[in-house]
């Protein structure tokens, strides 16, 4: 049985073409690709790549300035934060939430809209494996090119489960019997009709939006289309801790708001969602409110 795509690059001694992450004494990271005969240069000196080729992961190398660097392969969260960017990346904390709460499983058939720099695509491909299917749609050709290069650099070549299409999802979506749909875009409500036809009953729609106005309109549009259950929305934040002897305290900085996530599940055809029992707060909707699409889709 052959190894999953990219698995051979995650174990064993360092090889030519491997990504290496160096950590200096102050905890700063430097990522580069191993090439025979090349040197790695810093303001603290240099060392030859050949010193790491064939060495086990977790080795320590010293520069000509006698500064020690710990050498490890970058984890996927490290890689996506250091890779070249066209658009902003989906942060690892949000990618992890998407994998968990959109229930991405090995062999899943997934559609993704808004590839950006390929961060979430890399997480999704590793989760679904070679037997799954990820069809990613990106409207900007320059972003798609950057994303493709980043994904292929991480996996060591093209991934057999990935198809990348340049164009709008609502105009090009031809997939059927899709298990999961992930929308990372400015106006996910514009794609709801198309993705509702592609999703299997019980399939999950997951949207990633940046602002409260996008979040509100997306939720109201999901309710209005009538073929999903009541959506669930949240955000996550990460606060690291400083631990040094008896000095145990939260760090002064944290990864705060990056975006909102919401999920909803596709109902069976012809089924109406159960009536919501929770009443909105008084004044939540103005007297002239006529639904999320009352503006004719202009967003104003």
CORJOQUI-V735552 format. One record per run of one state. SS is the DSSP state (a for helix, b for strand, c for the rest). FROM is the first residue (numbers start at 0). LEN is the number of residues. If there is no record, write none. Layout:
SS_FROM_LEN / SS_FROM_LEN
This chain:
c_0_6 / a_6_4 / c_10_8 / b_18_5 / c_23_5 / b_28_5 / c_33_5 / b_38_4 / c_42_2 / b_44_4 / a_48_3 / c_51_7 / b_58_4 / c_62_5 / b_67_5 / c_72_3 / a_75_7 / c_82_9 / a_91_10 / c_101_7 / b_108_5 / c_113_5 / a_118_10 / c_128_4 / b_132_6 / c_138_2 / a_140_15 / c_155_6 / b_161_5 / c_166_2 / a_168_4 / c_172_5 / b_177_7 / c_184_3 / a_187_11 / b_198_11 / c_209_2 / a_211_14 / c_225_2 / b_227_1 / c_228_3 / b_231_3 / c_234_3 / b_237_1 / c_238_2 / b_240_4 / c_244_2 / b_246_4 / c_250_4 / b_254_1 / c_255_4 / b_259_7 / c_266_34
